[in-house]
């Protein structure tokens, strides 16, 4: 593997595996350097739109190796076992074996699905993640979480399967719609709220530069978020302790996605509403002071607009919490901010307070 000076590289080091998360403009043309010498046939899982936009960035490298493109249908509603089975059948039809490598080339849905496909195909083959959305670059592609949805909840079937590497090229973000870009920014903002006050302040103070995708600022944001995710995953790969803080905003966010059948909100947008609800809940519980709660709320809303959520029934959302992965032994666990840069995990919260937090946030 070629080493490059002054390139942000953040290692995830778990008990059984270590790999690099590399942030570099133009890194995609060199992705082949991150594959083992024993690599068999390559299977690139992507969507038609991503391939049309960015396929040329990796095509030259693919031409040097036996490879096959597998197209995945767009949309969270297609992140189901049936689509996963179809991808596996295509791999078999195109001669996959245990030396084959899956490459996830797309947004968070693609990285989740491709990682799960690699985890279970022939009981496990390697996966290389090449995320093409901001949300996938700072969150979904890093850390080895993979999975698909059930009708009753998000990512309820999945596996931990760490990649060979995660290659992050900020250049590909130039083609993102403003809405997709902002959805990814909410995951960056999450990282600041839970662990890095300086990152939060950068988003708070330089919103025009962030929204304009100023390269210097954008690369700095991505690197900071990737560093945080890598640190947390290295400490707690399987979400038994510290990694749970990454779920800030996701408890109610996942419920919002589920009740709207995954077609109304982008994941980051649902997480943004979830962060607003969790922040208000922390305020109601006197965990977070009013000033910092207002700073969080104002910064979240600065990166909107968000799809309206006022018509969602709080009781319906609360009922969905029982099937969330973060519910343990019947108790819903919330990640709540105690100050900007710090959070705590709280369970056993009275439903009336949860309902009040949702209603206040949706006003």
Secondary structure, DSSP 4 states (H G I P E B T S, - for coil): ----TT-EEEEEE-SS-EEEEEE-TTGGGGGGGGS-TT---EEEEE-HHHHHHHTHHHHHHHTTS-EEEEE---SGGG-SHHHHHHHHHHHHHTT--TT-EEEEEESHHHHHHHHHHHHHGGG--EEEEEE-SHHIIIIITSSSEEEEEETTEEEEEEEE---SEEEE-GGGGGGS-HHHHHHHHHHHHHHHHHH-HHHHHHHHH-HHHHHTT-HHHHHHHHHHHHHHHHHHHHH-TTSSSGGGGGGTTHHHHHHHHHHTTTSSS-HHHHHHHHHHHHHHHHHHTTSS-HHHHHHHHHHHHHT-PPPP-TTS-HHHHHHHGGGSTTEETTEEEEEEEEETTEEEEEE---HHHHHHHHHHHH-
